[in-house]
């Protein structure tokens, strides 16, 4: 399932403008993906999605996105409007996004 979520992010980032996220699962995966692409450590668990997203936003200040793909994934992450409680399952998506980000779109 994690692979499919990461692939969905890559597909959404191909559109111009990028397609919106439809699930908090995608948002948690995107947090890990963007963090890895920016050379940041794997995000630590916070109580909510919005807290994790804010921490990423603070950490990326002053950094350049390494690709248009990552910039678009970040854009749709930051515009996601549904907050969620961070569970172990959601943290697994953060970790998957982080560990499987290699700078290329999944195919």
C-alpha distances in whole Angstrom, upper triangle without the diagonal:
4,5,5,6,9,10,11,13,15,15,17,19,20,22,26,25,22,20,19,16,15,13,14,10,11,14,13,11,14,17,16,16,19,20,20,21,24,25,25,23,20,20,22,21,23,23,22,19,23,24,22,22,26,26,24,26,29,28,28,31,33,31,30,27,26,25,25,21,21,24,22,19,21,23,20,19,23,23,21,23,21,21,19,20,18,16,15,12,12,14,11,9,13,13,10,12,15,15,13,16,18,20,19,17,14,15
4,5,5,6,9,10,11,13,14,16,17,19,21,24,24,20,19,18,15,15,13,13,9,9,12,11,8,11,13,12,12,16,17,16,18,21,21,21,20,16,17,19,18,20,21,20,17,21,22,19,19,23,22,20,23,26,24,24,28,30,27,26,23,23,22,22,19,18,21,19,16,18,20,18,17,20,21,19,21,20,20,18,19,16,15,14,11,10,11,9,6,10,10,7,8,11,11,10,12,15,17,16,14,12,14
4,5,5,6,9,10,11,12,14,16,17,20,23,23,19,18,18,16,16,15,15,12,11,14,13,10,12,15,13,12,16,17,16,17,20,21,21,21,18,19,21,21,23,24,23,20,23,24,21,21,25,24,22,24,27,26,25,28,30,27,26,23,22,20,21,17,17,20,19,16,18,21,19,18,21,22,20,23,22,23,21,22,20,19,17,14,14,15,12,10,12,12,8,9,12,11,9,11,13,15,14,12,9,10
4,5,5,6,9,10,10,12,14,16,17,21,21,17,16,16,13,13,13,14,11,10,13,13,11,13,16,15,14,17,19,18,19,22,23,24,23,20,21,23,22,24,25,23,20,23,25,22,21,25,25,23,25,28,27,26,29,31,28,27,23,23,21,21,17,17,20,18,15,18,20,17,17,21,21,19,22,20,22,20,22,20,19,19,15,15,16,14,11,14,15,11,11,15,15,12,14,16,17,15,12,9,10
4,5,5,6,9,10,11,13,15,16,19,19,15,14,13,10,11,9,10,7,6,9,10,7,9,12,12,11,14,16,16,17,20,21,21,21,18,18,20,19,21,22,19,16,19,21,18,18,21,22,19,21,25,24,23,26,28,25,25,21,21,20,19,15,15,18,16,12,15,17,14,13,17,18,15,18,17,18,17,19,17,17,16,13,12,14,12,8,11,13,10,9,13,14,12,13,15,16,15,12,10,12
4,5,5,7,9,10,11,13,15,18,18,15,14,14,11,13,12,12,10,7,10,10,7,8,11,10,8,11,14,13,14,17,18,18,19,16,17,19,19,21,22,20,17,19,21,18,17,21,21,18,20,23,22,20,24,26,23,22,18,18,16,16,12,12,15,14,10,13,15,13,13,17,18,16,19,19,19,19,20,18,18,18,15,13,14,12,9,10,11,8,7,10,11,9,9,12,12,11,9,7,10
4,5,5,6,9,10,11,13,17,17,14,13,14,12,13,14,15,12,10,13,14,10,11,14,14,11,14,17,16,16,19,21,21,22,19,20,23,23,25,26,24,20,22,24,21,20,24,24,21,22,26,25,23,26,28,25,23,19,18,16,16,12,13,16,14,12,15,17,15,15,19,19,18,21,21,22,22,23,22,22,21,18,17,18,16,12,14,15,12,10,13,14,11,11,13,13,11,8,6,7
4,5,5,6,9,10,12,15,15,11,10,11,9,10,11,13,11,8,11,13,10,10,14,14,12,15,18,18,17,20,22,22,23,21,21,23,23,24,25,22,19,21,23,20,19,22,23,21,22,25,25,23,26,27,25,23,20,20,17,16,12,13,15,13,10,14,15,12,13,16,16,15,18,18,20,20,22,21,21,21,18,16,18,17,13,15,16,14,12,15,16,14,14,16,15,13,10,9,10
4,5,5,6,9,11,13,13,10,9,9,8,10,11,12,10,7,9,11,8,7,11,12,9,11,14,15,14,17,19,19,20,18,18,21,21,22,23,20,17,18,21,18,16,19,20,17,18,22,21,19,22,24,21,20,16,16,14,13,9,10,12,9,7,10,11,9,10,13,14,13,16,17,18,18,21,19,20,21,18,15,17,16,12,13,15,13,10,13,15,13,11,14,13,12,9,9,11
4,6,5,7,9,12,13,10,10,12,11,14,14,16,14,11,12,14,11,10,13,13,10,12,15,15,13,16,19,20,21,19,20,23,24,25,26,24,20,21,23,21,19,22,22,19,20,23,22,20,23,24,21,19,15,15,12,11,7,9,11,9,8,11,13,11,12,16,16,16,20,20,22,22,24,23,24,24,21,19,19,18,15,15,17,14,11,14,15,12,11,12,11,9,6,7,9
4,5,5,7,11,12,9,8,11,11,13,14,16,15,12,14,16,14,13,16,17,14,15,19,19,17,20,22,23,25,23,23,26,26,27,28,26,22,23,26,23,21,24,25,22,22,26,25,23,26,27,24,22,18,18,15,13,10,12,14,11,10,14,14,12,14,17,17,16,20,21,23,23,26,25,25,26,23,21,22,21,17,18,20,17,15,17,19,16,14,16,14,12,8,9,9
4,5,6,9,9,5,5,7,8,10,12,14,14,11,12,15,13,11,15,16,14,14,18,19,17,19,22,23,24,23,22,25,25,26,27,23,20,21,23,21,19,22,23,20,20,24,24,21,24,25,23,21,17,18,15,12,9,11,12,8,8,11,11,9,11,14,13,13,16,18,20,21,24,23,24,25,22,20,21,21,17,18,20,18,15,18,20,17,16,17,16,14,11,12,13
4,6,8,8,5,7,9,10,13,15,16,16,12,13,16,14,11,14,15,12,12,16,17,14,17,20,21,23,21,21,25,25,26,27,24,20,21,23,21,18,21,22,19,18,22,21,19,21,22,19,17,14,14,11,8,6,8,9,5,6,9,9,8,11,13,13,14,18,19,21,22,25,24,26,26,24,21,22,22,18,18,20,18,15,17,19,17,14,15,13,12,9,11,13
4,7,8,6,8,11,13,16,18,20,19,15,17,19,17,15,18,19,15,16,19,19,17,19,22,24,26,25,25,28,29,29,31,28,24,24,27,25,22,24,26,22,22,25,25,22,24,24,22,19,16,15,12,9,7,11,11,8,9,13,12,12,14,17,17,17,21,22,25,26,29,28,29,29,27,24,25,25,21,21,23,21,17,20,21,18,16,17,14,12,9,12,12
4,5,4,6,10,12,15,18,20,20,16,17,20,19,16,19,21,18,18,22,22,20,22,25,26,28,27,27,30,30,30,31,28,24,24,27,25,22,25,26,23,23,26,26,23,25,26,23,21,18,18,14,11,10,13,12,9,11,14,12,11,15,17,15,16,20,22,24,26,29,28,30,31,28,25,27,27,23,23,25,23,20,22,24,22,19,20,18,16,13,15,16
3,5,8,11,14,17,20,21,22,18,19,22,21,18,21,23,20,19,22,23,21,22,25,27,29,28,28,31,31,31,32,29,25,25,28,26,23,25,27,24,22,26,26,23,24,24,23,20,17,18,14,11,11,13,12,9,12,14,12,12,15,16,15,17,20,22,25,27,30,30,32,33,31,28,29,29,25,25,27,26,22,24,27,24,22,22,19,18,16,18,19
4,7,9,12,15,18,20,21,17,17,21,20,17,19,22,19,18,22,23,21,22,25,26,28,28,27,30,30,30,30,27,23,23,25,24,21,23,25,22,20,24,25,21,22,23,22,19,17,18,15,12,11,13,12,8,11,13,10,10,13,14,12,14,17,20,23,25,28,28,30,32,29,26,28,28,24,24,27,25,22,24,27,24,22,23,20,19,17,19,20
4,7,9,12,15,17,17,14,14,17,16,13,16,18,16,15,19,20,18,20,23,24,26,24,24,27,27,27,28,24,20,20,23,22,18,21,23,20,19,22,23,20,21,23,21,19,16,17,14,11,9,11,10,6,8,10,8,7,11,12,11,12,15,18,20,22,25,25,27,28,26,23,24,24,21,20,23,22,18,21,23,21,19,20,18,17,14,16,18
4,7,9,12,14,15,12,13,16,16,13,17,19,17,17,20,22,20,22,25,25,27,25,24,27,26,26,27,23,19,20,23,21,18,21,23,21,20,24,24,22,24,25,24,22,19,20,17,14,12,14,13,9,9,12,10,7,11,13,11,11,14,16,19,20,24,24,25,27,24,21,23,23,20,20,23,21,18,21,24,21,20,21,19,18,15,16,18
4,6,9,11,13,10,10,14,14,12,15,18,16,16,19,21,20,21,25,24,26,24,22,25,24,23,23,20,16,16,20,19,16,18,21,19,18,22,23,21,23,25,23,22,19,21,19,16,14,14,14,10,9,11,9,6,8,10,8,7,10,12,15,17,20,20,22,24,22,19,21,22,18,18,22,20,18,20,23,21,20,22,21,20,17,18,20
4,6,8,9,6,7,11,11,10,12,15,14,15,18,19,19,20,23,23,23,21,20,22,21,20,20,17,13,14,18,16,14,17,19,17,17,21,22,20,22,25,23,22,19,21,19,17,14,14,14,11,9,11,10,6,7,10,9,7,9,10,13,14,17,17,19,20,18,15,17,18,14,15,18,17,15,18,20,19,18,21,20,19,17,17,19
4,7,9,7,9,12,12,12,15,17,17,18,20,22,22,24,26,25,26,23,22,23,22,21,21,17,14,15,19,18,16,19,21,20,20,24,25,23,26,28,27,26,23,25,23,21,18,18,18,15,13,14,14,10,10,13,11,8,10,9,12,13,16,17,18,20,17,15,18,18,15,16,20,18,17,20,22,21,20,23,23,22,19,19,20
4,5,5,7,9,10,11,13,15,16,17,19,21,21,23,25,24,24,21,19,20,18,18,18,14,11,13,17,15,14,18,20,18,19,23,23,23,25,28,27,26,23,25,23,22,19,18,19,16,14,15,15,11,10,13,12,9,10,8,10,10,13,13,14,16,14,11,14,15,12,13,17,16,15,18,20,19,19,23,23,22,19,19,21
4,5,5,6,9,10,11,13,14,15,17,19,20,21,23,21,21,18,16,17,15,14,14,11,8,10,13,12,11,15,16,16,17,20,21,20,23,26,25,25,22,24,23,22,19,18,18,17,13,14,15,12,9,12,12,8,9,7,8,7,10,10,11,13,11,8,11,13,10,11,14,14,13,16,19,18,18,22,22,22,20,20,22
4,5,5,6,9,10,11,12,14,16,17,19,20,22,20,20,16,15,16,14,15,15,12,10,13,15,13,13,17,18,16,18,21,21,21,24,27,25,25,22,23,22,22,19,17,19,17,13,14,16,13,11,14,14,11,13,11,11,10,11,10,11,12,9,6,9,10,7,9,12,11,11,14,16,15,16,20,20,20,18,17,19
4,6,5,6,9,10,10,12,14,15,16,18,20,19,19,16,15,17,16,17,17,14,11,13,16,13,12,16,17,15,17,20,20,19,22,25,23,22,19,20,19,18,15,14,15,13,10,11,13,10,8,12,12,10,12,11,12,12,14,13,14,15,12,9,11,12,8,9,12,11,9,13,15,14,14,17,17,17,15,14,17
4,5,5,6,9,10,10,12,14,15,16,18,17,17,15,13,15,14,14,14,11,8,10,12,10,9,12,14,12,13,16,17,16,19,22,20,20,18,19,18,18,15,13,14,13,9,9,11,8,6,9,10,7,10,9,10,10,12,11,13,15,13,9,11,12,9,9,12,12,10,12,15,15,15,18,18,18,17,17,20
4,5,5,7,9,10,11,13,15,16,17,15,15,12,10,12,11,11,12,10,7,10,11,8,9,12,13,11,13,16,16,16,19,22,20,21,18,20,20,19,17,14,16,15,11,11,14,12,9,11,13,11,13,12,11,10,11,9,10,11,10,6,7,9,6,5,9,9,8,10,13,13,13,17,18,19,17,17,20
4,5,5,6,9,10,11,12,15,16,15,14,11,11,13,13,14,16,14,11,13,15,11,11,15,15,13,15,18,17,16,20,22,20,20,17,18,17,18,14,12,15,14,10,11,14,12,10,13,15,13,15,15,14,13,14,12,13,13,11,8,8,8,5,5,7,7,5,8,10,10,10,14,14,15,14,13,16
4,5,5,6,8,10,10,12,14,13,14,12,11,14,14,15,17,15,11,13,14,11,9,13,13,10,12,15,15,14,17,19,17,17,14,15,14,14,11,9,11,10,7,7,10,9,7,10,12,11,14,14,14,14,16,14,16,16,14,11,11,12,8,7,10,10,6,8,12,11,10,13,13,14,13,13,17
4,6,5,6,9,10,11,12,11,11,9,8,10,11,12,14,12,9,11,11,8,7,10,10,7,10,12,11,11,15,17,15,16,14,15,16,16,14,11,12,12,9,8,11,11,8,10,13,12,14,14,14,14,15,12,14,15,14,11,10,11,9,6,9,10,7,8,12,12,11,14,14,16,16,16,20
4,6,5,6,9,10,11,9,9,6,7,10,11,13,16,15,12,14,14,10,10,13,12,9,12,15,13,13,16,18,16,17,14,15,16,17,14,11,14,14,11,11,14,14,11,13,16,15,18,18,17,16,16,14,15,14,14,11,9,10,8,4,6,7,5,4,8,9,8,12,13,15,15,15,18
4,6,5,6,9,10,10,11,9,10,13,15,17,19,18,15,16,17,13,12,15,14,11,13,16,14,13,16,18,15,15,12,12,12,13,11,8,11,12,8,9,13,13,11,13,16,15,19,19,19,18,19,17,18,17,16,13,12,12,10,7,9,8,5,5,8,8,6,9,9,11,11,12,15
4,5,5,6,9,9,10,10,10,14,15,17,19,18,14,15,15,12,10,13,12,8,10,13,11,9,13,14,11,11,9,10,10,12,10,6,8,10,7,7,10,11,9,11,14,15,18,19,18,19,20,18,20,20,19,16,14,15,13,10,11,12,8,8,11,11,8,11,10,12,13,14,18
4,6,5,6,5,7,7,7,11,13,15,18,17,14,15,14,11,10,12,10,7,10,11,9,8,12,14,11,12,10,11,13,15,13,10,11,14,11,10,13,14,12,13,17,17,20,20,19,19,20,17,19,19,18,15,14,15,13,9,10,12,9,7,10,11,9,12,12,15,16,17,21
4,5,5,6,7,7,9,13,15,18,21,20,17,19,18,14,14,16,14,11,13,15,12,11,15,16,13,13,11,11,13,15,13,10,13,15,12,12,16,17,15,16,20,20,23,23,22,22,22,19,21,20,19,17,15,15,13,10,10,11,8,5,8,9,6,8,9,12,14,15,19
4,6,8,10,11,12,16,19,20,23,22,19,20,20,16,15,17,15,12,13,15,12,11,14,14,11,10,8,7,9,11,10,7,10,12,11,11,14,16,14,16,19,19,23,24,23,24,25,22,23,23,22,19,18,18,16,13,13,13,10,8,10,10,7,8,7,10,12,14,17
4,6,9,11,12,15,18,20,23,22,19,19,19,15,14,15,13,10,11,12,9,7,11,11,7,8,7,7,10,12,12,9,10,13,12,11,14,16,15,15,19,20,23,24,23,24,25,22,24,24,24,21,19,19,18,14,15,16,13,10,13,14,10,11,10,14,15,18,21
4,7,9,11,15,18,20,23,23,20,21,20,16,16,17,15,12,14,14,10,10,13,13,10,11,10,10,13,16,15,12,14,17,15,14,18,20,18,18,22,23,26,26,25,25,26,23,24,23,24,21,19,19,18,15,14,15,13,10,12,13,11,11,11,15,17,19,22
4,7,8,11,14,16,20,19,18,18,17,13,13,14,11,9,11,11,8,8,12,13,10,12,12,12,15,18,17,13,15,18,16,14,17,19,17,17,21,21,24,24,23,23,23,20,22,21,21,19,16,17,16,13,13,15,13,10,12,14,12,14,14,17,19,20,24
4,6,9,12,14,18,18,17,18,16,13,14,15,12,10,13,13,10,11,15,16,14,16,15,16,18,21,20,16,18,20,18,16,20,21,18,19,23,22,25,25,23,22,21,18,19,18,19,17,14,15,15,12,11,13,12,9,11,14,13,14,16,19,21,21,25
4,6,10,12,16,16,15,16,15,11,13,14,12,10,14,14,12,13,16,18,16,18,17,17,19,21,19,16,18,20,17,15,19,20,16,18,21,20,23,22,20,19,18,15,16,15,16,14,10,11,11,8,7,10,9,6,8,12,11,14,16,18,19,20,23
4,7,9,12,13,11,13,11,8,10,11,8,8,11,12,10,12,15,18,16,18,17,18,20,22,20,16,18,19,16,14,18,18,15,16,19,18,20,19,17,16,15,12,14,13,14,12,9,11,11,7,8,11,11,9,11,14,14,17,18,20,21,21,25
4,6,10,11,11,13,11,8,11,12,9,10,14,14,12,15,18,21,19,22,21,22,24,25,23,20,21,23,19,18,21,21,17,18,21,20,21,20,17,16,14,11,12,12,14,12,9,11,12,9,10,13,13,12,14,17,17,20,21,24,24,24,28
4,7,8,9,11,9,7,11,12,10,11,15,15,15,17,20,23,22,24,23,24,26,27,25,21,23,23,20,18,21,21,17,18,20,18,19,17,14,13,10,7,9,9,11,9,7,10,12,9,10,14,14,13,16,18,19,22,23,26,26,25,29
4,6,7,9,6,6,9,10,9,11,14,14,14,17,19,23,22,24,24,26,27,27,26,22,23,23,20,18,21,20,16,16,19,17,17,16,12,11,9,7,9,11,13,11,9,13,14,12,14,17,17,16,19,21,21,25,25,28,27,27,31
4,7,9,7,8,11,12,12,14,16,17,18,20,22,25,25,27,26,28,29,30,28,25,25,25,22,20,22,21,17,17,19,17,16,14,10,9,6,5,8,11,13,11,11,14,15,14,16,19,19,19,21,24,24,27,28,30,29,29,32
4,5,5,6,9,10,11,13,14,16,17,19,21,24,24,26,24,27,27,27,25,22,22,22,19,17,19,17,14,14,16,13,12,10,7,6,4,5,9,12,13,10,11,14,14,13,16,18,17,18,21,23,23,26,27,28,27,27,30
4,5,5,6,9,10,11,12,14,15,16,19,22,22,23,21,24,24,23,21,19,19,18,15,14,15,14,10,11,12,10,10,8,6,5,6,6,10,12,12,9,10,13,12,11,14,16,15,16,19,20,20,23,23,25,24,24,27
4,5,5,6,9,10,10,12,14,15,17,20,20,22,21,23,24,23,22,19,18,18,16,13,14,13,10,9,11,9,9,8,6,8,9,9,13,16,16,13,13,17,15,13,17,19,17,18,21,22,22,25,25,26,25,26,29
4,5,5,6,9,10,11,12,14,16,19,20,22,21,24,25,25,23,20,20,20,18,15,16,16,13,12,14,13,13,12,9,10,10,9,13,15,17,13,13,17,16,14,16,19,18,18,21,23,22,25,25,27,27,27,31
4,5,5,6,9,10,11,12,15,18,18,20,19,21,22,22,21,17,17,18,15,13,15,15,11,11,14,13,13,13,10,10,10,9,12,14,15,11,10,14,13,10,13,15,14,14,17,19,18,21,22,24,23,24,27
4,5,5,6,9,10,11,13,16,16,17,16,19,19,19,18,15,14,15,12,10,11,11,8,7,10,10,11,12,10,11,12,11,15,16,17,13,13,16,14,11,14,16,14,14,18,19,18,21,20,22,22,23,26
4,5,5,6,9,10,11,15,15,17,17,20,21,21,20,17,16,17,15,12,13,14,11,9,12,12,13,14,12,13,14,14,17,19,20,16,16,19,17,14,17,20,17,17,21,22,20,23,23,25,25,26,29
4,5,5,6,9,10,14,14,17,16,19,21,21,21,17,17,18,16,13,15,16,13,11,15,15,16,17,14,15,15,14,17,18,19,16,15,18,17,13,16,18,16,15,19,21,19,22,22,24,24,26,29
4,5,5,6,9,12,11,13,13,15,17,18,17,13,13,15,13,10,12,14,10,10,14,14,16,17,15,16,17,15,18,19,19,16,14,17,15,12,14,16,14,13,16,18,16,18,18,21,21,22,26
4,5,5,7,10,10,12,12,15,17,17,17,13,12,14,13,9,11,13,10,8,12,13,15,17,15,17,18,17,20,22,22,18,18,20,18,15,18,19,17,16,19,20,18,20,19,22,22,24,27
4,6,6,9,10,13,14,17,19,20,20,16,15,17,16,13,14,16,14,12,15,17,18,19,18,19,20,19,22,23,24,21,19,22,21,17,19,22,19,18,21,23,20,23,22,24,25,27,30
4,6,8,8,12,12,15,17,19,19,15,15,17,16,13,15,17,15,13,17,18,20,21,20,21,21,19,22,23,23,20,18,21,19,16,17,20,17,15,18,20,18,20,19,22,23,25,29
4,6,5,8,9,12,14,15,16,12,11,14,13,10,12,15,13,12,16,17,20,21,20,22,23,21,24,24,25,21,20,22,20,16,18,20,17,15,18,19,16,18,17,20,21,23,27
4,6,9,10,14,16,17,18,15,13,16,16,12,14,17,15,13,17,19,21,23,22,24,25,23,26,27,28,24,23,25,23,20,22,23,20,19,22,23,20,21,20,23,24,26,30
4,7,10,13,15,16,18,15,13,17,17,14,16,19,18,16,19,22,24,26,25,27,28,27,30,30,31,27,26,28,26,22,24,25,22,20,23,24,21,22,20,23,24,27,30
4,7,9,12,14,15,12,11,15,15,12,14,18,17,16,19,21,24,26,25,27,28,26,29,29,29,26,24,25,23,20,21,23,19,17,20,21,17,18,16,19,21,24,27
4,6,9,10,12,10,9,13,14,12,13,17,16,16,19,21,24,26,26,28,29,27,30,30,30,27,25,26,24,21,22,23,19,18,20,20,17,17,14,17,18,22,25
4,6,7,9,6,6,9,10,9,11,14,14,14,17,19,22,24,24,26,27,26,28,28,27,24,23,24,21,19,20,20,16,15,18,17,14,14,11,13,15,18,21
4,7,8,7,8,11,12,11,14,16,16,17,20,21,25,27,27,28,30,27,29,29,28,25,24,24,21,19,20,19,16,15,17,16,12,11,8,11,13,16,19
4,5,5,6,9,10,11,12,15,15,17,19,20,24,26,27,28,30,28,30,30,28,25,25,24,21,20,21,20,16,16,18,16,12,12,8,9,11,14,17
4,6,5,6,9,10,10,12,14,15,16,18,22,24,25,27,29,28,30,30,28,25,25,25,22,20,22,21,17,18,20,18,14,14,11,11,11,15,17
4,5,5,6,9,10,11,12,14,16,17,21,22,24,25,27,25,27,27,25,22,22,22,19,18,19,18,14,15,17,15,12,12,9,9,8,11,14
4,5,5,6,8,10,10,12,14,15,19,21,21,23,24,23,25,25,23,20,20,20,17,15,17,16,12,12,15,13,10,11,8,10,10,12,16
4,6,5,6,9,10,10,12,14,18,20,21,23,25,24,26,27,25,22,22,22,19,17,19,19,15,15,18,17,14,15,12,13,13,16,19
4,5,5,6,8,10,11,12,16,18,20,22,24,23,25,26,24,21,22,22,19,17,20,19,15,16,19,18,15,16,13,13,12,15,17
4,5,5,6,9,10,11,15,16,17,19,21,20,22,22,21,17,18,18,15,14,16,15,12,13,16,15,12,14,12,13,11,13,16
4,6,5,6,9,10,14,15,16,18,20,19,21,22,21,18,18,19,16,14,16,16,13,14,17,16,14,16,14,15,14,16,20
4,5,5,6,9,12,15,16,18,21,21,23,25,23,20,20,22,18,17,20,20,16,17,21,20,17,19,17,17,16,18,21
4,5,5,6,10,12,14,16,19,19,21,23,21,18,19,20,17,16,19,18,15,17,20,19,17,19,17,18,16,17,20
4,5,5,9,10,11,13,16,15,18,20,18,15,16,17,14,13,16,16,13,15,18,18,16,19,17,18,17,18,21
4,6,8,11,11,14,17,17,20,22,21,17,18,20,17,15,19,19,16,17,21,21,19,21,20,21,20,21,24
4,6,9,11,14,17,18,21,23,22,18,20,22,19,18,21,21,18,20,24,23,21,24,22,23,21,22,25
4,6,8,11,14,15,18,20,19,15,17,19,16,16,19,19,17,19,22,22,21,24,22,23,21,22,24
4,6,10,13,15,18,21,20,16,19,21,18,18,22,22,20,22,25,25,24,27,26,27,25,25,28
4,7,10,12,15,18,17,14,16,19,17,17,20,21,19,21,25,25,24,27,27,27,25,25,28
4,7,9,12,16,15,12,14,17,16,15,19,20,19,20,24,24,24,27,27,28,26,26,29
4,6,9,12,12,9,12,15,14,14,17,18,18,19,22,23,23,27,27,28,26,26,29
4,6,10,11,9,11,14,14,14,16,18,18,20,22,23,24,28,28,30,28,27,30
4,7,8,6,7,10,11,10,13,15,15,16,19,20,21,25,26,27,26,25,28
4,5,5,6,9,10,11,12,14,16,17,18,20,21,25,27,28,27,25,28
4,5,5,6,9,10,10,12,14,15,16,18,20,24,26,27,26,24,27
4,5,5,7,9,10,11,13,15,15,17,19,22,24,25,23,22,24
4,5,5,7,9,10,11,13,14,15,17,21,22,23,22,20,23
4,5,5,6,9,10,11,12,14,15,19,21,22,22,20,23
4,5,5,6,9,10,10,12,14,18,20,21,20,18,21
4,5,5,6,8,10,10,12,16,17,18,17,15,18
4,6,5,6,9,10,11,15,16,17,17,16,19
4,5,5,6,8,10,13,16,17,17,16,19
4,5,5,6,8,12,14,15,15,13,16
4,6,5,6,10,11,12,12,11,15
4,6,6,9,11,13,14,13,17
4,6,8,11,13,14,13,16
4,6,9,10,11,9,12
4,6,7,9,9,12
4,6,8,9,12
4,7,9,12
4,6,9
4,6
4
